[in-house]
């Protein structure tokens, strides 16, 4: 997955999992949210590689996560519907950034 798609995935993690009143794609500060995501990922450099558990990236190296939002993005589940310390973790979206010097792991869980 490319850097632009990775930034989109990271930006979408700012959305609420249930009943999102303003998905990133409709927010007036959309470009600011994307700029913040790019700033976080810039630390990994231009040669960084990115992986996600989103199924949308399995067949497309540059999925538009911002257009899809959480509701439109299927994912490969790394958690189950089981309760963990009182939280029902039912959905997750993750991003892994890898450079020659470090690894970054970003994850968002929808907890009820």
C-alpha positions in Angstrom: 0.0 0.0 0.0 1.3 3.5 -0.8 1.8 6.5 1.5 -1.4 8.3 0.3 -3.6 5.3 1.1 -1.8 4.8 4.4 -2.5 8.5 5.3 -6.2 7.9 4.4 -6.4 4.9 6.6 -4.8 6.7 9.5 -7.2 9.7 9.0 -10.3 7.4 9.0 -9.2 6.1 12.4 -10.4 9.5 13.7 -14.0 8.5 12.9 -16.4 7.1 15.4 -17.2 3.5 14.9 -20.9 3.8 15.7 -23.1 6.6 14.4 -20.5 8.8 12.9 -22.1 12.3 12.7 -19.3 13.6 10.4 -17.1 11.2 8.6 -13.7 12.6 7.6 -14.8 12.8 4.0 -17.5 15.4 4.9 -15.6 17.4 7.5 -14.6 21.0 6.8 -11.2 20.1 8.3 -10.7 17.1 6.1 -7.4 18.4 4.6 -6.2 19.2 8.1 -6.9 15.6 9.3 -5.1 14.2 6.3 -2.2 16.6 6.8 -1.9 15.4 10.5 -1.9 11.8 9.3 0.8 12.6 6.7 2.9 14.3 9.4 2.7 11.2 11.6 3.8 9.0 8.7 6.5 11.3 7.5 8.7 10.2 10.3 9.1 6.8 8.6 10.6 8.4 5.5 10.0 8.2 1.7 11.0 4.5 1.6 8.6 3.3 4.2 6.3 0.4 3.5 2.7 0.1 4.9 0.4 -2.7 5.7 -3.2 -2.8 6.9 -5.8 -5.3 7.9 -8.4 -3.6 5.7 -9.7 -6.0 3.0 -9.9 -3.1 0.6 -6.1 -3.0 0.4 -5.9 -6.7 -0.5 -6.8 -6.2 -4.1 -5.9 -2.5 -4.5 -2.6 -0.9 -3.7 -4.1 2.5 -3.3 -7.6 2.2 -1.9 -9.4 5.5 -1.0 -10.1 4.9 2.7 -11.4 8.5 3.1 -14.1 8.0 0.5 -15.2 4.7 2.0 -14.9 5.7 5.6 -15.2 3.0 8.3 -18.7 2.0 7.3 -17.6 1.2 3.8 -14.3 -0.5 4.5 -14.4 -4.2 5.2 -11.5 -5.6 7.2 -9.8 -8.8 8.2 -10.7 -9.3 11.8 -7.9 -9.6 14.3 -10.4 -9.6 17.3 -13.6 -11.4 17.9 -16.9 -10.4 19.4 -15.7 -11.6 22.8 -15.6 -9.3 25.7 -12.1 -8.2 26.8 -11.9 -6.5 30.2 -15.5 -5.4 29.9 -15.2 -4.0 26.3 -17.0 -5.6 23.4 -14.4 -5.2 20.6 -16.3 -5.9 17.5 -14.3 -4.1 14.7 -10.8 -3.0 14.2 -8.7 -1.1 11.6 -5.0 -1.2 11.8 -2.0 0.3 10.0 1.6 -0.8 10.3 4.4 1.5 9.0 7.9 0.1 8.5 11.1 1.9 7.7 14.8 0.9 7.9 15.0 2.3 11.4 11.6 1.7 13.1 8.1 0.2 13.1 4.9 2.1 13.8 1.7 0.4 14.8 -1.6 2.4 14.6 -4.9 0.7 15.6 -8.4 1.7 16.1 -11.0 -0.5 17.8 -14.7 0.0 17.8 -15.7 -0.7 21.4 -19.3 -0.8 22.6 
